């Protein structure tokens, strides 16, 4: 690509080596160290020089770091104020303002309050079938749970398994199928990936470091690899040290090579690339590398000794040397000759291509992508390591098994010609103008003339206070300064008018200039907010007392919308790293993680790792407020709902906590309905019994009344 910023090295003759490497598909020739050295020199030619893309990029990165950390070079402002000479007549504090550091620190602090975790999903057909069977089983149990429970009680045999999910209603069943139907291998895989990130420090320090990179320079980088013991490492790469080829995508998916510049101790080089460790470097080669270290220039030029071949300690073991480590992706082909015998028709497959192909032979090629790894010392121009990368990251999907992934994960948001605009670059111009306005305020305050007075000496000499004696001019000045009043005769002995001896001079020119500078500072602060897309004090103002929760949420949303893409860069690169962790654990047997995963459990499975955001404080607070209102309205709900358990669940999964809360509400409503129905039935029985008793009483009373009347009639007849 001729117009790309990385095409500067096109005129370099070493650039042909990289092109030739990409065209060649022969593995044996590519493994040659001299071939690798030519490729390394071709890549390094894009880095070396003061007009290359990486040199210009790092200059911009360095300036961004200075703004973000309050270390702005103030010599520029000395030139603007013409105060860079040895003798300055105004003493000004040239310390830079720290507003850039405040903005970046607030952004990173708000992002650090968010929590994430890795979730792994199995996408192969066997896993999909297992999850479908689990969903069908749960639906069958839900539809027939009464019948199954009755059969289980009558037969005494466990029909519904102990670990079987039994939904109480259709909504709970649908939510379980969509969100909580996970295989045991998926759960264990998620635990393994989270353990890898936690062991490498990505939950605190490295996460903060990566977020600072996203805000300050707009590029985030990681390096994922597996050592000989089967342990997976995820390293943070400083963006200034990252190298890559041209790409049109934020995630650098179409790059040819990736790598970084690193400093390595001589002892570490020996442990990794020495002959004793399976490498190619002898102890004398390692000493030649040590001679290029900075420490070599500070000593007495030590010389090579044969005894160092068998020594345990050497004087140059702890010296550091700068190396270039890189990976390059290329297409390789393996050739096979298929021979079909004429005698019995059997097939024989041999690797390689014969000089002459017979009628019963066929030559086939299998092409696949490989990652070649190289370690190059630019100072000595020596290739320390070169070859196909061990523990290469390949996709788990069988359809893409011929592909290969870089160990490096890069992400640059909003790229244009491989450059973007980070926070310090956005606010650079208004910050410079704000600094200039503050320096001018200092200059004005330092040179400000205090309020004074004009004194007419001739008038003081003619001054007569009417006391019959002469008054000294200094005494008159003291009287005026202490009391603010001055009594004197306005005419002399000849009747001439005497002018006012002391007149106050107000310094009225200072205040308008100072106010204009303050308005200029506020104008550029408004420009800063417009450039940034948010008010740095927005969340601070929203959190003041007597501010509604809706206003706080609106302020939080506005602040997130302005800078959310910077936080997304961290999410994207970590998700890419997690996918590579899953590939390494799956493909290479998970030696360090067999306590969680067995090799036979993950064999022929396809696991995809993603980053899932944990609930925010606002989501948890909304659920807590909902539960508090429900408990306040219905105090008996506390019997069915454990608020502490709900909050513990909500910290990991708000939908699951909401499900627990709804089920508790349903149990409460169901119980209250049963109580109401029971009370209604009891009231009906009581009313019926009362009516029967009343009817019996009325019948007895009527019978008694009739008997009395009959008795009275009989007595009257007898009388």
VEXLUM-514089 format. One line per field, with one value per residue (C-alpha): residue number from 1; x, y, z. Coordinates in pm, 1 decimal. Example, Ala and Ser with C-alpha at 12.3 -4.5 7.8 and 13.67 -1.06 7.14 Angstrom:
BEGIN
nr: c(1:2)
xx: c(1230.0:1367.0)
yy: c(-450.0:-106.0)
zz: c(780.0:714.0)
***
This chain:
BEGIN
nr: c(1:2:3:4:5:6:7:8:9:10:11:12:13:14:15:16:17:18:19:20:21:22:23:24:25:26:27:28:29:30:31:32:33:34:35:36:37:38:39:40:41:42:43:44:45:46:47:48:49:50:51:52:53:54:55:56:57:58:59:60:61:62:63:64:65:66:67:68:69:70:71:72:73:74:75:76:77:78:79:80:81:82:83:84:85:86:87:88:89:90:91:92:93:94:95:96:97:98:99:100:101:102:103:104:105:106:107:108:109:110:111:112:113:114:115:116:117:118:119:120:121:122:123:124:125:126:127:128:129:130:131:132:133:134:135:136:137:138:139:140:141:142:143:144:145:146:147:148:149:150:151:152:153:154:155:156:157:158:159:160:161:162:163:164:165:166:167:168:169:170:171:172:173:174:175:176:177:178:179:180:181:182:183:184:185:186:187:188:189:190:191:192:193:194:195:196:197:198:199:200:201:202:203:204:205:206:207:208:209:210:211:212:213:214:215:216:217:218:219:220:221:222:223:224:225:226:227:228:229:230:231:232:233:234:235:236:237:238:239:240:241:242:243:244:245:246:247:248:249:250:251:252:253:254:255:256:257:258:259:260:261:262:263:264:265:266:267:268:269:270:271:272:273:274:275:276:277:278:279:280:281:282:283:284:285:286:287:288:289:290:291:292:293:294:295:296:297:298:299:300:301:302:303:304:305:306:307:308:309:310:311:312:313:314:315:316:317:318:319:320:321:322:323:324:325:326:327:328:329:330:331:332:333:334:335:336:337:338:339:340:341:342:343:344:345:346:347:348:349:350:351:352:353:354:355:356:357:358:359:360:361:362:363:364:365:366:367:368:369:370:371:372:373:374:375:376:377:378:379:380:381:382:383:384:385:386:387:388:389:390:391:392:393:394:395:396:397:398:399:400:401:402:403:404:405:406:407:408:409:410:411:412:413:414:415:416:417:418:419:420:421:422:423:424:425:426:427:428:429:430:431:432:433:434:435:436:437:438:439:440:441:442:443:444:445:446:447:448:449:450:451:452:453:454:455:456:457:458:459:460:461:462:463:464:465:466:467:468:469:470:471:472:473:474:475:476:477:478:479:480:481:482:483:484:485:486:487:488:489:490:491:492:493:494:495:496:497:498:499:500:501:502:503:504:505:506:507:508:509:510:511:512:513:514:515:516:517:518:519:520:521:522:523:524:525:526:527:528:529:530:531:532:533:534:535:536:537:538:539:540:541:542:543:544:545:546:547:548:549:550:551:552:553:554:555:556:557:558:559:560:561:562:563:564:565:566:567:568:569:570:571:572:573:574:575:576:577:578:579:580:581:582:583:584:585:586:587:588:589:590:591:592:593:594:595:596:597:598:599:600:601:602:603:604:605:606:607:608:609:610:611:612:613:614:615:616:617:618:619:620:621:622:623:624:625:626:627:628:629:630:631:632:633:634:635:636:637:638:639:640:641:642:643:644:645:646:647:648:649:650:651:652:653:654:655:656:657:658:659:660:661:662:663:664:665:666:667:668:669:670:671:672:673:674:675:676:677:678:679:680:681:682:683:684:685:686:687:688:689:690:691:692:693:694:695:696:697:698:699:700:701:702:703:704:705:706:707:708:709:710:711:712:713:714:715:716:717:718:719)
xx: c(0.0:191.8:-6.4:20.0:242.3:433.4:542.8:841.5:1070.4:959.2:1280.3:1485.0:1632.1:1551.6:1182.6:1212.5:1294.3:954.4:772.3:965.5:890.7:518.7:527.2:734.1:542.7:837.0:871.5:1229.1:1366.8:1171.1:1320.1:1671.3:1819.6:1960.1:1610.6:1478.7:1753.6:1662.0:1297.6:1393.0:1607.4:1321.3:1087.8:1343.8:1399.6:1043.6:1134.8:1482.7:1508.9:1368.6:1109.1:947.1:588.5:690.5:922.9:650.0:392.8:607.4:671.9:297.0:259.5:531.7:359.2:26.4:186.4:331.3:-6.5:-183.0:71.6:107.0:462.8:412.9:728.7:694.3:988.0:744.8:549.9:871.5:927.2:569.9:598.8:951.9:1083.9:1343.3:1642.1:1869.6:1735.6:1354.8:1186.9:879.6:906.5:647.7:579.2:633.4:473.3:220.7:-145.2:-254.5:-599.3:-499.3:-401.4:-728.6:-937.6:-755.2:-756.3:-1133.0:-1195.7:-979.3:-1127.4:-1481.7:-1380.4:-1205.6:-1534.1:-1677.0:-1624.8:-1601.5:-1570.6:-1505.0:-1790.3:-1724.2:-1975.8:-1938.4:-2039.1:-1971.5:-2261.9:-2219.2:-2238.9:-2536.7:-2716.3:-2643.6:-2783.7:-3090.4:-3150.9:-3117.7:-3371.1:-3615.0:-3576.3:-3645.9:-3955.3:-4083.6:-4036.6:-4214.0:-4515.8:-4550.0:-4410.2:-4735.6:-4765.3:-4394.3:-4411.0:-4714.9:-4548.2:-4232.4:-4427.2:-4629.9:-4336.8:-4068.9:-3825.4:-3637.2:-3785.9:-3681.3:-3298.4:-3167.4:-2980.7:-3271.7:-3400.5:-3775.7:-3937.7:-4230.0:-4378.2:-4320.2:-4131.3:-3877.4:-3834.3:-3773.0:-3521.3:-3333.1:-3309.3:-3183.8:-2941.3:-2857.9:-2852.9:-2476.9:-2274.4:-2037.6:-1745.2:-1848.7:-1859.7:-1521.7:-1372.7:-1494.8:-1333.2:-1007.5:-997.1:-1080.2:-806.8:-553.5:-642.0:-641.2:-305.2:-155.7:-288.3:-554.1:-813.8:-633.7:-289.9:-268.3:-629.7:-557.3:-242.3:-435.6:-709.5:-446.8:-304.2:-649.0:-713.3:-362.9:-239.9:-540.7:-362.3:-387.4:-169.9:-137.6:76.1:-70.2:153.8:202.1:528.6:681.7:494.4:158.1:88.3:-78.4:56.9:-109.1:141.7:87.1:277.9:368.4:216.8:539.4:715.7:454.6:536.0:298.2:229.7:-34.3:-399.2:-734.5:-911.2:-911.8:-824.7:-538.1:-692.3:-521.9:-166.3:119.6:346.2:324.7:580.5:739.1:1072.2:1174.3:1465.5:1592.9:1862.7:2153.1:2063.0:1709.9:1844.3:2061.9:1766.5:1545.2:1774.9:2099.3:2214.7:2146.2:1778.5:1751.6:1847.4:2134.7:2338.8:2668.7:2813.7:3059.4:2769.1:2595.1:2908.9:2919.4:2563.6:2662.2:2930.7:2653.2:2494.9:2525.0:2681.1:2974.6:3079.3:3080.4:3326.7:3688.4:3608.0:3602.3:3729.2:3605.3:3716.8:3668.8:3578.9:3249.9:3119.7:3080.0:3041.5:2730.5:2772.9:2913.6:2974.6:2746.1:2443.7:2235.0:2311.3:2019.6:1999.8:1728.0:1576.1:1303.8:1057.7:810.2:567.3:485.5:195.4:253.5:101.3:289.8:226.0:306.0:331.9:229.3:267.4:-23.0:66.1:-193.3:-28.3:-109.0:-92.4:-357.8:-486.9:-367.1:-281.3:59.0:113.1:463.7:567.8:745.1:740.1:928.8:1143.4:908.9:540.0:422.2:79.7:-37.1:90.3:-63.9:99.8:-119.8:-50.9:-203.4:-186.3:-221.8:-124.4:168.1:313.7:692.0:853.0:1179.8:1403.7:1650.3:1925.1:1943.4:2274.0:2471.4:2244.8:2225.0:1923.2:1883.1:1579.9:1384.8:1133.3:770.9:619.2:567.9:221.5:77.3:-272.4:-512.8:-893.8:-1090.4:-1346.3:-1258.3:-1358.0:-1077.1:-816.8:-579.9:-571.3:-335.7:-364.7:-98.9:-4.3:-29.8:-364.3:-375.2:-663.9:-663.7:-1001.3:-1106.0:-789.4:-711.6:-384.9:-283.5:-323.5:-602.5:-682.2:-658.4:-777.1:-458.8:-442.3:-807.6:-754.5:-398.2:-489.0:-733.3:-492.7:-211.4:-435.7:-550.2:-186.0:-109.6:-406.6:-294.3:62.0:-68.0:-274.5:41.4:228.0:-48.9:-75.1:302.8:317.5:-3.7:40.4:-132.2:-384.3:-203.6:-242.3:-110.8:32.6:70.6:377.0:314.9:-37.3:97.0:336.6:53.1:-169.9:-320.0:-530.8:-636.4:-440.5:-201.4:108.4:273.6:209.1:468.2:370.9:443.5:209.3:-66.9:-8.3:-28.9:-352.5:-502.0:-382.6:-504.6:-837.5:-914.4:-1010.0:-821.7:-933.9:-764.9:-831.4:-909.4:-754.6:-421.9:-356.0:-399.0:-730.5:-602.7:-760.3:-542.6:-580.3:-653.8:-318.8:-383.0:-588.9:-648.0:-552.2:-763.9:-604.6:-903.7:-713.6:-624.8:-972.7:-1104.0:-785.3:-802.6:-1169.4:-1091.8:-822.9:-1061.3:-1322.3:-1055.6:-966.0:-1333.1:-1378.3:-1095.9:-1229.0:-1556.9:-1359.5:-1193.3:-1534.6:-1653.8:-1345.1:-1369.1:-1741.5:-1822.2:-1786.3:-1508.5:-1711.5:-2041.0:-2054.0:-1922.9:-2204.3:-2466.6:-2368.6:-2439.0:-2713.9:-3076.7:-3011.6:-3261.5:-3144.2:-3269.8:-3035.5:-2741.0:-2822.5:-2862.2:-2524.2:-2362.4:-2508.1:-2388.5:-2038.5:-2028.2:-2148.8:-1862.4:-1578.2:-1734.0:-1539.2:-1214.4:-1333.9:-1457.4:-1099.5:-1001.2:-1298.5:-1216.7:-849.7:-925.3:-1193.2:-943.3:-690.7:-950.0:-1024.7:-655.0:-646.5:-933.8:-753.9:-432.1:-609.1:-812.9:-546.5:-247.9:-408.0:-435.2:-146.8:-167.4:-546.1:-623.2:-767.5:-1049.8:-1058.5:-979.6:-837.3:-1105.6:-1373.9:-1252.8:-1134.0:-1311.6:-1501.2:-1517.6:-1520.4:-1562.3:-1465.5:-1632.2:-1611.7:-1932.8:-1991.8:-2084.5:-2375.5:-2314.2:-2382.4:-2684.9:-2842.4:-2783.5:-2921.3:-3238.0:-3298.2:-3236.3:-3479.0:-3741.2:-3703.0:-3715.5:-4039.9:-4191.7:-4096.1:-4224.7:-4560.7:-4583.0:-4384.1:-4473.7:-4265.9:-3950.2:-4050.7:-4008.0:-3729.4:-3375.1:-3249.1:-2886.9:-2894.7:-3054.7:-2781.6:-2505.6:-2660.3:-2704.3:-2332.4:-2270.0:-2597.0:-2883.9:-3127.5:-3076.5:-3138.4:-3453.8:-3567.7:-3514.1:-3706.6:-4000.0:-4020.1:-4032.1:-4311.8:-4502.9:-4470.0:-4590.6:-4887.1:-4975.4:-4961.7:-5173.4:-5429.6:-5443.9:-5487.4:-5764.8:-5940.5:-5908.1:-6044.2:-6331.1:-6419.3:-6399.0:-6622.5:-6875.8:-6877.1:-6919.5:-7203.7:-7375.7:-7340.1:-7470.9:-7774.8:-7844.7:-7819.4:-8049.2:-8301.6:-8294.7:-8338.7:-8632.4:-8796.3:-8751.4:-8890.3:-9190.3:-9258.4:-9233.7:-9470.3:-9728.0:-9710.7:-9774.7:-10076.8:-10223.2:-10172.9:-10347.3:-10642.9:-10676.9:-10671.9:-10928.9:-11154.9:-11122.8:-11208.4)
yy: c(0.0:298.8:560.5:390.5:543.4:216.1:227.5:447.2:145.8:54.5:198.8:-15.6:-319.9:-532.1:-483.8:-741.9:-1010.4:-967.9:-982.7:-1292.6:-1456.4:-1405.4:-1550.1:-1857.8:-2157.7:-2392.4:-2451.8:-2583.0:-2270.5:-2038.7:-2199.3:-2093.6:-1843.4:-1624.5:-1599.1:-1499.2:-1239.7:-1075.7:-1063.2:-915.5:-648.4:-565.3:-515.3:-319.3:-82.0:45.4:133.6:280.7:647.5:982.7:1006.6:665.4:603.3:454.4:743.0:1000.0:788.4:761.5:1138.0:1191.0:926.4:1093.5:1431.0:1273.4:1109.4:1443.7:1617.6:1332.9:1340.2:1717.0:1728.8:1978.2:2146.5:2508.1:2642.4:2701.1:2949.5:3128.0:3198.3:3316.9:3561.3:3662.3:3573.7:3312.1:3538.0:3509.3:3829.2:3834.3:4126.5:3929.6:3620.7:3369.7:3013.4:2808.1:2491.6:2335.1:2300.7:1942.8:1949.4:1684.6:1446.4:1517.0:1437.1:1112.0:1003.9:1059.3:861.0:569.5:580.7:555.3:265.3:84.3:80.5:-154.2:-527.2:-794.3:-1170.0:-1425.3:-1643.3:-1941.2:-2091.2:-2423.0:-2382.6:-2730.8:-2949.3:-3204.6:-2934.6:-2770.8:-3106.4:-3158.0:-2814.3:-2876.6:-3208.6:-3033.6:-2770.2:-3037.1:-3229.2:-2916.5:-2840.2:-3198.3:-3190.0:-2852.1:-2973.1:-3300.3:-3210.9:-3290.2:-3634.1:-3709.2:-3599.2:-3819.6:-4120.8:-4055.6:-4050.8:-4360.3:-4569.7:-4441.6:-4425.5:-4104.2:-4012.2:-3644.6:-3619.5:-3419.6:-3174.5:-3133.5:-2778.2:-2761.0:-2435.9:-2292.9:-2115.6:-2066.0:-1737.2:-1899.6:-2187.9:-1954.4:-1748.6:-2057.8:-2188.7:-1854.9:-1754.2:-2038.3:-2351.5:-2416.2:-2733.1:-2826.6:-2794.8:-2438.1:-2344.7:-2504.9:-2341.2:-2000.6:-2061.0:-2158.2:-1844.0:-1619.4:-1789.0:-1719.3:-1348.2:-1323.9:-1501.5:-1254.3:-950.8:-836.8:-763.3:-458.7:-327.3:-436.6:-342.7:8.4:20.7:-84.0:171.9:445.8:339.6:361.0:710.8:853.5:709.9:528.1:193.4:-114.5:-424.2:-768.6:-1076.6:-1423.9:-1731.3:-2069.1:-2183.0:-2529.5:-2615.8:-2555.5:-2232.3:-1951.5:-1596.7:-1271.1:-984.6:-613.2:-452.7:-84.9:80.2:270.6:-65.2:-224.8:-283.2:-394.9:-376.7:-157.7:-230.6:-76.7:-222.9:-120.7:-475.2:-510.0:-825.7:-787.1:-728.5:-935.9:-913.5:-799.4:-768.5:-545.5:-410.4:-554.5:-544.3:-885.2:-990.5:-1199.5:-1474.6:-1488.6:-1505.9:-1800.8:-1975.2:-1938.6:-1953.0:-2111.0:-2450.2:-2603.2:-2506.7:-2634.9:-2307.3:-2215.3:-1971.1:-2084.2:-1909.1:-1723.2:-1601.0:-1480.5:-1291.9:-1122.2:-1006.8:-880.7:-659.0:-448.5:-376.5:-34.3:-190.2:-311.5:48.8:120.0:-151.8:-230.4:-405.2:-760.5:-1025.1:-1369.6:-1658.9:-2028.7:-2089.5:-1907.0:-2203.9:-2401.6:-2119.0:-2074.2:-1698.2:-1460.5:-1085.2:-1005.0:-1217.9:-926.0:-693.1:-584.6:-580.1:-445.5:-701.3:-706.0:-993.3:-1040.9:-1284.8:-1307.7:-1497.0:-1671.5:-1940.2:-2271.5:-2586.5:-2949.4:-3176.2:-3543.8:-3805.8:-4052.0:-4381.8:-4641.5:-4979.5:-5173.7:-5515.4:-5494.9:-5135.3:-5018.5:-4653.2:-4537.0:-4176.0:-4030.5:-3680.1:-3478.6:-3458.4:-3711.5:-3603.6:-3780.2:-3856.4:-4194.0:-4272.0:-4430.2:-4136.3:-3803.6:-3506.8:-3313.5:-2997.8:-2905.0:-2531.5:-2377.7:-2060.8:-2070.9:-1822.4:-1777.0:-1629.8:-1435.8:-1264.0:-1017.8:-807.0:-479.5:-367.9:-679.2:-764.1:-1122.2:-1350.7:-1507.8:-1724.0:-1809.5:-2076.6:-2187.0:-2081.0:-2347.1:-2370.3:-2183.0:-2045.6:-2204.3:-2164.1:-2445.6:-2453.8:-2746.4:-2534.3:-2286.3:-2530.2:-2424.4:-2067.2:-1928.6:-1636.7:-1397.7:-1411.5:-1030.7:-858.7:-493.0:-248.2:116.4:290.3:520.7:472.3:683.3:606.2:406.6:707.5:820.5:1095.7:1019.8:1235.4:1447.8:1526.1:1633.0:1884.9:1994.4:2329.6:2452.6:2341.0:2544.1:2849.9:2799.9:2780.6:3099.7:3278.5:3172.9:3288.4:3626.9:3651.0:3582.6:3845.2:4101.1:4036.9:4060.3:4393.2:4537.7:4893.9:4948.8:5229.0:5557.9:5933.3:6244.3:6504.0:6871.2:6984.8:7354.4:7321.7:7145.3:7430.7:7686.5:7468.2:7639.9:7443.1:7758.4:7673.3:7961.7:7752.3:7584.3:7218.1:6983.5:6814.4:6463.6:6520.0:6619.1:6298.7:6086.9:6258.6:6184.0:5821.9:5749.1:5931.7:5983.4:6342.7:6667.8:7011.0:7312.7:7673.6:7693.4:8041.8:8189.6:8525.6:8705.8:8536.9:8303.8:7961.0:7675.6:7342.3:7015.2:6902.6:6524.0:6344.6:5967.7:5775.0:5462.4:5178.5:5121.0:4961.8:4638.6:4497.9:4493.6:4326.7:4064.8:3997.6:3963.5:3703.1:3510.8:3509.0:3391.6:3105.2:3008.6:3024.6:2779.7:2556.2:2545.6:2458.3:2178.0:2040.4:2061.0:1879.3:1612.5:1564.3:1580.1:1807.6:1678.7:1804.0:1656.8:1355.3:1558.5:1812.8:1543.4:1372.8:1684.0:1664.0:1720.3:1601.5:1346.3:996.6:1042.5:1342.3:1139.6:857.7:1105.0:1261.1:917.3:820.7:1144.8:1097.7:735.5:818.6:1062.6:825.7:478.1:379.6:414.0:165.9:-59.9:-79.8:-248.7:-486.5:-578.9:-654.5:-854.6:-1053.2:-1131.5:-1238.5:-1461.0:-1633.6:-1711.4:-1839.9:-2074.6:-2197.1:-2267.1:-2447.7:-2657.3:-2742.0:-2816.1:-3026.5:-2767.3:-2916.0:-2652.8:-2661.6:-3032.6:-2984.0:-2797.4:-2957.6:-3306.9:-3345.3:-3592.5:-3342.9:-3068.8:-3284.0:-3207.6:-2924.4:-2566.6:-2305.4:-1932.1:-1691.7:-1351.7:-1071.5:-1019.3:-701.8:-754.3:-550.2:-183.2:-18.5:156.2:-174.1:-326.6:-13.4:-27.5:-388.6:-307.9:-14.4:-236.7:-499.3:-236.8:-91.8:-438.2:-530.0:-194.7:-247.9:-614.5:-685.2:-1056.6:-1083.3:-1102.4:-1458.9:-1571.2:-1334.6:-1314.1:-964.5:-1047.7:-1353.8:-1149.0:-883.8:-1146.9:-1292.4:-945.3:-869.3:-1147.9:-1166.9:-918.9:-1125.8:-1422.3:-1200.9:-1062.3:-1419.5:-1504.6:-1190.6:-1270.7:-1627.6:-1503.4:-1263.5:-1543.4:-1769.4:-1484.5:-1407.8:-1776.3:-1820.0:-1508.8:-1631.9:-1970.5:-1796.6:-1577.4:-1879.5:-2073.5:-1777.9:-1745.8:-2114.4:-2092.1:-1783.9:-1963.8:-2264.7:-2040.9:-1851.0:-2175.9:-2316.8:-1992.0:-2002.4:-2363.3:-2280.7:-1985.6:-2197.6:-2464.5:-2198.5:-2044.6:-2386.5:-2465.0:-2126.6:-2171.5:-2517.2:-2387.2:-2100.3:-2334.9:-2570.3:-2277.4:-2166.5:-2516.7:-2545.1:-2214.2:-2324.7:-2649.4:-2463.7:-2215.5:-2505.3:-2675.2:-2355.9)
zz: c(0.0:-127.8:65.2:402.7:673.7:694.1:329.6:415.2:396.7:44.3:-95.9:141.3:-29.6:275.1:203.0:-72.4:184.2:351.7:17.9:-86.5:246.8:193.8:-157.3:-69.2:66.7:122.7:497.1:489.2:322.1:549.9:860.8:758.6:1007.1:729.8:581.3:920.7:963.4:632.5:738.3:1076.8:914.4:678.8:974.0:1176.1:884.5:940.2:1299.4:1277.2:1177.7:1284.2:1006.9:1029.8:1135.4:1470.5:1554.8:1481.4:1666.2:1977.7:1976.9:1984.8:2254.5:2463.9:2440.5:2534.7:2839.2:2948.1:2924.4:3105.2:3388.8:3427.9:3288.0:3004.3:2873.8:2989.3:2786.7:2498.4:2708.6:2808.3:2439.6:2391.8:2684.0:2577.0:2918.7:2830.6:2891.4:3192.6:3352.7:3394.9:3567.4:3680.3:3896.2:3760.8:3873.7:3559.1:3691.9:3453.5:3545.1:3622.8:3462.2:3204.2:3481.1:3662.3:3354.6:3276.0:3641.8:3665.4:3348.1:3457.8:3807.7:3672.5:3445.4:3730.9:3923.7:3660.8:3690.1:3423.0:3409.7:3139.3:3017.4:2792.8:2551.7:2370.8:2006.8:1867.7:1754.7:2035.8:2303.8:2132.8:2132.8:2503.9:2590.7:2376.7:2554.0:2891.6:2782.3:2659.4:2985.4:3191.5:2983.1:3019.1:3397.0:3417.3:3219.4:3417.7:3757.5:3944.4:3785.7:3836.7:4200.6:4263.3:4098.9:4297.9:4625.9:4546.2:4417.1:4653.0:4357.6:4269.1:3929.9:3915.5:3954.1:4247.2:4022.9:3778.2:3739.7:3810.6:3699.8:3890.8:3589.0:3216.8:3259.4:3488.6:3243.9:2949.1:3144.6:3258.5:2902.4:2764.8:3040.6:3278.1:3066.3:3079.7:3051.2:3336.1:3093.2:3009.4:3377.0:3447.4:3138.2:3256.8:3594.2:3422.4:3206.0:3501.5:3705.6:3429.7:3424.0:3802.6:3830.2:3582.2:3774.0:3529.7:3798.2:3938.4:3840.2:3476.5:3411.6:3533.9:3321.0:3009.8:3076.0:3109.7:2773.1:2615.6:2750.7:2703.4:2370.9:2222.5:2174.0:2398.9:2362.3:2521.5:2455.6:2527.9:2534.0:2702.1:2861.0:2868.4:3188.4:3023.2:3212.6:3016.6:3050.4:2944.5:2942.8:2915.1:2626.6:2643.4:2331.4:2263.4:2217.7:1989.2:1621.4:1347.1:977.9:817.8:893.7:806.2:1110.9:1477.8:1589.4:1335.4:1191.3:853.8:976.9:835.7:1139.3:1499.3:1773.8:2035.1:2156.5:2491.9:2731.1:2842.0:3085.8:2960.9:3207.4:3065.6:2709.3:2813.2:2980.7:2674.9:2374.6:2498.0:2374.3:2715.3:2670.9:2313.9:2144.9:1914.4:2126.9:2276.8:2581.3:2359.8:2142.2:2455.0:2561.9:2221.8:2283.2:2628.8:2474.3:2319.4:2660.0:2818.0:3128.1:2917.7:2859.2:3232.5:3330.9:3246.1:2916.4:3045.4:2805.3:2715.2:2937.6:2864.8:3228.8:3177.3:2976.8:3301.5:3553.7:3765.2:3794.4:3535.7:3569.3:3275.8:3372.9:3496.7:3208.0:2989.4:2613.6:2381.7:2145.4:1883.8:1921.8:1640.7:1481.7:1112.6:958.4:628.4:411.7:401.6:203.7:275.4:-29.0:-34.0:-304.3:-321.3:-491.7:-582.3:-629.7:-946.4:-779.4:-509.7:-546.5:-203.0:-136.8:-12.2:102.2:123.4:217.2:-52.0:-428.4:-642.4:-933.1:-1173.0:-1118.6:-1254.8:-1392.7:-1066.5:-857.8:-765.8:-594.6:-347.0:-145.8:189.3:256.0:599.2:780.1:1022.4:1267.9:1257.4:1568.0:1566.3:1820.9:1670.4:1830.0:1632.6:1786.3:1692.4:1395.4:1519.9:1488.7:1831.1:1757.7:1444.1:1347.7:1360.1:1689.2:1952.4:2110.6:1814.3:1864.2:1618.5:1613.9:1778.5:1499.9:1266.9:967.3:1048.6:1173.2:892.3:1022.9:1288.9:1529.4:1655.3:2021.1:2019.0:2062.6:1955.4:1943.3:1830.2:1838.1:1550.9:1340.8:1036.7:857.8:1164.6:1393.9:1622.0:1871.4:2243.5:2534.1:2577.4:2206.4:2211.9:2488.6:2403.6:2244.7:2514.1:2789.4:2632.6:2612.6:2971.9:3081.9:2889.9:3049.9:3397.7:3332.3:3214.9:3534.4:3735.0:3534.8:3585.5:3959.3:3996.4:3809.0:3952.6:4087.0:4421.9:4475.0:4555.8:4573.7:4402.1:4644.3:4554.8:4752.8:4684.1:4819.0:5128.5:5193.4:5174.3:5386.5:5693.5:5934.9:6119.5:6428.2:6406.1:6352.5:6056.0:5970.8:5832.4:5500.8:5632.4:5926.7:5685.0:5485.2:5801.8:5904.8:5562.7:5557.5:5911.0:5909.1:5542.2:5625.4:5571.8:5695.8:5549.7:5442.7:5074.9:5025.8:5114.0:5277.9:4946.2:4874.8:4605.3:4577.9:4713.7:4517.5:4691.8:4830.5:4823.9:4557.7:4564.0:4246.8:4200.1:3992.9:3765.3:3475.2:3654.7:3726.5:3364.2:3240.2:3512.8:3439.7:3068.4:3142.9:3368.8:3092.7:2846.8:3080.6:3115.3:2737.2:2676.7:2953.9:2763.3:2448.6:2645.9:2745.0:2384.7:2258.5:2525.9:2476.3:2845.4:3145.1:3372.9:3672.3:3547.0:3776.6:4069.7:4030.5:3980.4:4304.8:4515.0:4781.2:4683.4:4328.5:4200.0:4115.8:3760.7:3715.0:3843.6:3602.3:3313.9:3395.4:3413.0:3074.5:2911.8:3051.8:2934.2:2584.1:2534.0:2628.1:2618.5:2306.5:2502.8:2761.1:2481.2:2352.7:2679.0:2651.3:2290.5:2352.7:2667.8:2487.0:2212.7:2474.6:2642.3:2312.7:2281.0:2640.3:2557.2:2243.8:2434.9:2719.1:2478.0:2220.9:2443.5:2712.5:2990.1:3189.1:3462.8:3475.1:3493.3:3840.2:3663.4:3319.3:3202.3:2855.7:2751.9:2856.6:2622.1:2334.9:2005.4:2172.8:2045.9:2322.5:2264.0:2543.3:2582.4:2837.8:3030.5:3226.1:3588.9:3728.0:3797.8:4132.3:3980.8:3871.6:4214.8:4383.1:4168.2:4268.0:4633.6:4621.8:4459.7:4731.9:5008.2:4868.7:4839.7:5197.9:5327.9:5154.8:5254.9:5575.0:5557.1:5237.2:5451.2:5545.0:5182.5:5069.8:5207.9:5109.5:5190.2:4964.6:4686.6:4710.0:4703.1:4387.4:4233.9:4259.3:4009.0:3813.5:3839.3:3624.3:3857.2:4161.5:3997.0:3931.9:4298.7:4399.5:4166.8:4291.0:4650.1:4553.6:4382.1:4686.6:4907.3:4679.3:4651.6:5028.9:5086.2:4833.3:5006.1:5341.7:5200.6:5050.2:5376.4:5574.5:5330.7:5366.8:5746.3:5747.0:5526.6:5760.4:6065.2:5899.7:5801.0:6152.9:6296.4:6068.6:6161.2:6532.1:6487.5:6298.6:6571.3:6839.2:6655.7:6615.3:6984.4:7083.3:6854.6:6995.3:7347.7:7262.8:7108.5:7407.1:7642.8:7442.6:7438.1:7812.6:7867.4:7653.9:7849.6:8182.4:8061.1:7951.6:8288.4:8471.2)
***
